[in-house]
Amino acid sequence: MLALRPDGVEVVAKPWGLGRRIATSALAFIAIGFIVFAAAGSSDEGRLEGAGSTLANPILQRVSTSYQSYLAADRVDLATQQGQSGDWVAGTGALDYDPIGSVGGLIRLNDPAMTFAVTEVPMSPAELENEGRVQFPLILGATAPVINLDLGGADLVLNADVLSAIYLGQITRWTDPAIAALNQGIALPDQAITVNHRSDGSGSSWTFTGYLAKSPGWTAGQTAQTNWPTGNGAEGSRGMIDAVKATEGAIGYAEIGQASRAGLGVVHLIDGAGKPVAPSAQTIRAAATVADWRPDTQNAAASTAQGWPMTATVYVVLRRDNAQNARALAFFRYFYAEAARRADALGYVALPEEVVQAVEAYWGETVNQQS
């Protein structure tokens, strides 16, 4: 097994004895929707607790597993103290990440036991100031409309007007002339459209309704939790994926990597230039103006004038004063280095290096890292 040190060097870890049991336990936690990794420090440091974005959950899982390996490997000193053979040790702290949705994560941060929230729904500078919190970008991802529709391998194209009409209940069949006009040459099935939306407060809904709001017919604006006029509510990304998979003719929206791994069709959208575009690392990167992130706004929203129109910036929100901040930031430093290697393969785009440097400088100016 390989583990990654912060300097990028992969080291060999010996997965026998207790180490094997640690790895098995970690996989079990991940299977039930939590992220658990060993964290260096003494046992009285307590646990790091995070909650929020379901869109960011896959890459957080992957990086946290790597971080656990890094912290556990090559610690002969601690292995000897614990009476273990080899160089794998039991971690003395842990981090639990609960993917309950962006709004849920922000609400949970009111609990003193919580260390951080992960969200695609940014807090305003005034909210951050009033609540004593700081916010910084973590990664770029993408939401996309997803479908359960047999198109013979063709890709469905929709625009904001048609998609909003579907979610307003005004277009109810896949053979509607407005859909056919965008998909000439494709044999559209004469099926009813089963609409699915998130029932919880969701960063995916925030990104999705941001695109719908480009249509004059969508008057609800960009919101994380909408009073949907039609459709079935699904809780969380997994609930959305399951709902769309369960019904032929269904439509919903989800993070692109999760949708692809579930075997769902991903809808192509008309971008700001009026051209059909598919979600990819290239089109997410084209949409990103995240390099314009400034500490005074603490906002790094992506542009939808070009590239993938449902590109999302994922943020971390911390309390300025928290005894666990130093340990949390140690993980996020590691995350940035790992994301640069892993993001594209998982359907995300890592932040540019200059943005990471600006964020880390911002930590030093605003986050109390004294335990």
NORUR-V270913 format. One record per residue. N is the residue number from 1. RES is the residue in one letter. OMEGA is omega as a letter, one per 20 degrees, with the letter a starting at -180 (999 if undefined). Layout:
n->N res->RES omega->OMEGA
n->N res->RES omega->OMEGA
This chain:
n->1 res->M omega->r
n->2 res->L omega->r
n->3 res->A omega->a
n->4 res->L omega->r
n->5 res->R omega->a
n->6 res->P omega->r
n->7 res->D omega->r
n->8 res->G omega->a
n->9 res->V omega->r
n->10 res->E omega->a
n->11 res->V omega->a
n->12 res->V omega->r
n->13 res->A omega->a
n->14 res->K omega->a
n->15 res->P omega->r
n->16 res->W omega->r
n->17 res->G omega->a
n->18 res->L omega->a
n->19 res->G omega->r
n->20 res->R omega->r
n->21 res->R omega->r
n->22 res->I omega->a
n->23 res->A omega->r
n->24 res->T omega->r
n->25 res->S omega->a
n->26 res->A omega->r
n->27 res->L omega->r
n->28 res->A omega->r
n->29 res->F omega->a
n->30 res->I omega->a
n->31 res->A omega->r
n->32 res->I omega->r
n->33 res->G omega->r
n->34 res->F omega->r
n->35 res->I omega->r
n->36 res->V omega->r
n->37 res->F omega->r
n->38 res->A omega->r
n->39 res->A omega->a
n->40 res->A omega->r
n->41 res->G omega->a
n->42 res->S omega->a
n->43 res->S omega->a
n->44 res->D omega->r
n->45 res->E omega->r
n->46 res->G omega->a
n->47 res->R omega->r
n->48 res->L omega->a
n->49 res->E omega->r
n->50 res->G omega->r
n->51 res->A omega->r
n->52 res->G omega->a
n->53 res->S omega->r
n->54 res->T omega->r
n->55 res->L omega->a
n->56 res->A omega->a
n->57 res->N omega->a
n->58 res->P omega->a
n->59 res->I omega->r
n->60 res->L omega->r
n->61 res->Q omega->a
n->62 res->R omega->a
n->63 res->V omega->a
n->64 res->S omega->r
n->65 res->T omega->r
n->66 res->S omega->r
n->67 res->Y omega->r
n->68 res->Q omega->r
n->69 res->S omega->r
n->70 res->Y omega->a
n->71 res->L omega->a
n->72 res->A omega->a
n->73 res->A omega->r
n->74 res->D omega->r
n->75 res->R omega->a
n->76 res->V omega->a
n->77 res->D omega->a
n->78 res->L omega->r
n->79 res->A omega->r
n->80 res->T omega->r
n->81 res->Q omega->a
n->82 res->Q omega->r
n->83 res->G omega->a
n->84 res->Q omega->r
n->85 res->S omega->r
n->86 res->G omega->a
n->87 res->D omega->r
n->88 res->W omega->a
n->89 res->V omega->r
n->90 res->A omega->r
n->91 res->G omega->a
n->92 res->T omega->r
n->93 res->G omega->r
n->94 res->A omega->r
n->95 res->L omega->r
n->96 res->D omega->r
n->97 res->Y omega->a
n->98 res->D omega->a
n->99 res->P omega->a
n->100 res->I omega->a
n->101 res->G omega->a
n->102 res->S omega->a
n->103 res->V omega->r
n->104 res->G omega->r
n->105 res->G omega->r
n->106 res->L omega->r
n->107 res->I omega->a
n->108 res->R omega->r
n->109 res->L omega->r
n->110 res->N omega->r
n->111 res->D omega->a
n->112 res->P omega->r
n->113 res->A omega->a
n->114 res->M omega->a
n->115 res->T omega->a
n->116 res->F omega->r
n->117 res->A omega->r
n->118 res->V omega->a
n->119 res->T omega->r
n->120 res->E omega->a
n->121 res->V omega->a
n->122 res->P omega->r
n->123 res->M omega->r
n->124 res->S omega->r
n->125 res->P omega->r
n->126 res->A omega->r
n->127 res->E omega->r
n->128 res->L omega->a
n->129 res->E omega->a
n->130 res->N omega->a
n->131 res->E omega->r
n->132 res->G omega->a
n->133 res->R omega->r
n->134 res->V omega->a
n->135 res->Q omega->r
n->136 res->F omega->a
n->137 res->P omega->a
n->138 res->L omega->a
n->139 res->I omega->r
n->140 res->L omega->r
n->141 res->G omega->a
n->142 res->A omega->r
n->143 res->T omega->r
n->144 res->A omega->r
n->145 res->P omega->a
n->146 res->V omega->a
n->147 res->I omega->r
n->148 res->N omega->a
n->149 res->L omega->r
n->150 res->D omega->a
n->151 res->L omega->r
n->152 res->G omega->r
n->153 res->G omega->r
n->154 res->A omega->r
n->155 res->D omega->r
n->156 res->L omega->r
n->157 res->V omega->r
n->158 res->L omega->r
n->159 res->N omega->a
n->160 res->A omega->a
n->161 res->D omega->a
n->162 res->V omega->a
n->163 res->L omega->r
n->164 res->S omega->r
n->165 res->A omega->r
n->166 res->I omega->a
n->167 res->Y omega->r
n->168 res->L omega->a
n->169 res->G omega->a
n->170 res->Q omega->r
n->171 res->I omega->a
n->172 res->T omega->r
n->173 res->R omega->a
n->174 res->W omega->r
n->175 res->T omega->r
n->176 res->D omega->a
n->177 res->P omega->a
n->178 res->A omega->r
n->179 res->I omega->a
n->180 res->A omega->a
n->181 res->A omega->r
n->182 res->L omega->a
n->183 res->N omega->a
n->184 res->Q omega->a
n->185 res->G omega->r
n->186 res->I omega->r
n->187 res->A omega->a
n->188 res->L omega->a
n->189 res->P omega->r
n->190 res->D omega->a
n->191 res->Q omega->r
n->192 res->A omega->r
n->193 res->I omega->r
n->194 res->T omega->a
n->195 res->V omega->r
n->196 res->N omega->r
n->197 res->H omega->r
n->198 res->R omega->r
n->199 res->S omega->r
n->200 res->D omega->r
n->201 res->G omega->a
n->202 res->S omega->r
n->203 res->G omega->r
n->204 res->S omega->r
n->205 res->S omega->r
n->206 res->W omega->a
n->207 res->T omega->a
n->208 res->F omega->a
n->209 res->T omega->r
n->210 res->G omega->r
n->211 res->Y omega->r
n->212 res->L omega->a
n->213 res->A omega->r
n->214 res->K omega->r
n->215 res->S omega->r
n->216 res->P omega->a
n->217 res->G omega->a
n->218 res->W omega->a
n->219 res->T omega->a
n->220 res->A omega->r
n->221 res->G omega->r
n->222 res->Q omega->a
n->223 res->T omega->r
n->224 res->A omega->r
n->225 res->Q omega->a
n->226 res->T omega->r
n->227 res->N omega->a
n->228 res->W omega->a
n->229 res->P omega->r
n->230 res->T omega->r
n->231 res->G omega->a
n->232 res->N omega->r
n->233 res->G omega->r
n->234 res->A omega->a
n->235 res->E omega->r
n->236 res->G omega->r
n->237 res->S omega->r
n->238 res->R omega->r
n->239 res->G omega->r
n->240 res->M omega->r
n->241 res->I omega->a
n->242 res->D omega->a
n->243 res->A omega->a
n->244 res->V omega->r
n->245 res->K omega->a
n->246 res->A omega->a
n->247 res->T omega->r
n->248 res->E omega->a
n->249 res->G omega->a
n->250 res->A omega->r
n->251 res->I omega->r
n->252 res->G omega->r
n->253 res->Y omega->a
n->254 res->A omega->r
n->255 res->E omega->a
n->256 res->I omega->a
n->257 res->G omega->r
n->258 res->Q omega->r
n->259 res->A omega->a
n->260 res->S omega->r
n->261 res->R omega->r
n->262 res->A omega->r
n->263 res->G omega->r
n->264 res->L omega->r
n->265 res->G omega->r
n->266 res->V omega->a
n->267 res->V omega->r
n->268 res->H omega->a
n->269 res->L omega->r
n->270 res->I omega->a
n->271 res->D omega->a
n->272 res->G omega->r
n->273 res->A omega->r
n->274 res->G omega->a
n->275 res->K omega->r
n->276 res->P omega->a
n->277 res->V omega->r
n->278 res->A omega->r
n->279 res->P omega->r
n->280 res->S omega->r
n->281 res->A omega->a
n->282 res->Q omega->a
n->283 res->T omega->r
n->284 res->I omega->a
n->285 res->R omega->r
n->286 res->A omega->a
n->287 res->A omega->a
n->288 res->A omega->r
n->289 res->T omega->a
n->290 res->V omega->r
n->291 res->A omega->r
n->292 res->D omega->r
n->293 res->W omega->a
n->294 res->R omega->a
n->295 res->P omega->a
n->296 res->D omega->r
n->297 res->T omega->a
n->298 res->Q omega->a
n->299 res->N omega->a
n->300 res->A omega->a
n->301 res->A omega->r
n->302 res->A omega->r
n->303 res->S omega->r
n->304 res->T omega->r
n->305 res->A omega->r
n->306 res->Q omega->a
n->307 res->G omega->a
n->308 res->W omega->a
n->309 res->P omega->r
n->310 res->M omega->r
n->311 res->T omega->a
n->312 res->A omega->r
n->313 res->T omega->r
n->314 res->V omega->a
n->315 res->Y omega->r
n->316 res->V omega->r
n->317 res->V omega->r
n->318 res->L omega->r
n->319 res->R omega->r
n->320 res->R omega->a
n->321 res->D omega->a
n->322 res->N omega->a
n->323 res->A omega->a
n->324 res->Q omega->a
n->325 res->N omega->a
n->326 res->A omega->r
n->327 res->R omega->r
n->328 res->A omega->a
n->329 res->L omega->r
n->330 res->A omega->r
n->331 res->F omega->a
n->332 res->F omega->r
n->333 res->R omega->r
n->334 res->Y omega->a
n->335 res->F omega->a
n->336 res->Y omega->r
n->337 res->A omega->r
n->338 res->E omega->a
n->339 res->A omega->r
n->340 res->A omega->r
n->341 res->R omega->a
n->342 res->R omega->a
n->343 res->A omega->a
n->344 res->D omega->a
n->345 res->A omega->a
n->346 res->L omega->r
n->347 res->G omega->r
n->348 res->Y omega->r
n->349 res->V omega->r
n->350 res->A omega->r
n->351 res->L omega->r
n->352 res->P omega->a
n->353 res->E omega->a
n->354 res->E omega->r
n->355 res->V omega->r
n->356 res->V omega->r
n->357 res->Q omega->r
n->358 res->A omega->r
n->359 res->V omega->a
n->360 res->E omega->r
n->361 res->A omega->r
n->362 res->Y omega->r
n->363 res->W omega->a
n->364 res->G omega->a
n->365 res->E omega->a
n->366 res->T omega->a
n->367 res->V omega->r
n->368 res->N omega->a
n->369 res->Q omega->r
n->370 res->Q omega->a
n->371 res->S omega->999
